[in-house]
Amino acid sequence: MTPTSAFRAAIAAQLPSEAAVERLLGRMSAQEWQEVGSVFAARLPEFEVVVAVPGAQELAWAVARARGVPLLDGPWTGEPGALALILTPQLRQGEAERSAALAARAQGLCVEVVAAAVERTSLGGRHLLGQVGIRVRAALQLADAPWGLLFERRAPDRWSAAS
């Protein structure tokens, strides 16, 4: 699966409705999240532990299993400075993701990347996370338009070796 295949088709079928996208993300099965998780596991930079924001547990488990790293469910007692990946099903304003990243940093983890299955580019989450030195990687980006949501066309996030 690539970010433009099954997951993209499922999201496309829900557009332009924000509520329909929300419902789809809320009812995705573990298998469907596994497909998205495989993309993240293959394309994200190195990390040693996964942290899930609320609602991202299935996605986080999928990525952790694919990479063979632990999913952090409580206080970190491992190596200080371990690279942590924060996962979220949908990045909006970025407040939950920033809180998770700051909590992980307070436990001695190094957080450089938040991965989102869907990034809502019009809502400012990428900017908020950038203020605390965190990059965003998204499988899909959606923009708000007067008639609803559409796939972002202005500056799509590219999966690159430098990411």
FENCOR-V864260 format. One record per backbone hydrogen bond with DSSP energy under -1.0 kcal/mol. CO is the residue of the C=O (numbers start at 1). NH is the residue of the N-H. If there is no record, write none. Layout:
BEGIN
co=<CO,CO>
nh=<NH,NH>
END
This chain:
BEGIN
co=<2,5,6,7,8,9,11,14,16,17,18,19,20,21,22,23,29,30,31,32,33,34,35,36,37,38,39,40,49,50,51,53,56,57,58,59,60,61,62,63,64,64,70,79,82,83,83,85,86,87,88,89,91,92,94,95,96,97,98,99,100,101,102,104,105,108,110,112,113,114,115,116,117,118,119,119,120,124,125,126,127,129,129,130,135,137,140,141,142,143,145,148,150,160>
nh=<5,9,10,11,12,13,14,17,149,21,22,23,24,25,26,27,33,34,35,36,37,38,39,40,41,42,43,44,85,72,87,56,60,61,62,63,64,65,66,67,68,69,50,82,110,48,49,51,115,53,117,118,120,125,98,99,100,101,102,103,104,105,106,109,108,81,84,135,86,137,88,139,140,91,121,142,123,128,129,130,131,132,134,133,114,116,119,152,121,150,148,145,143,163>
END
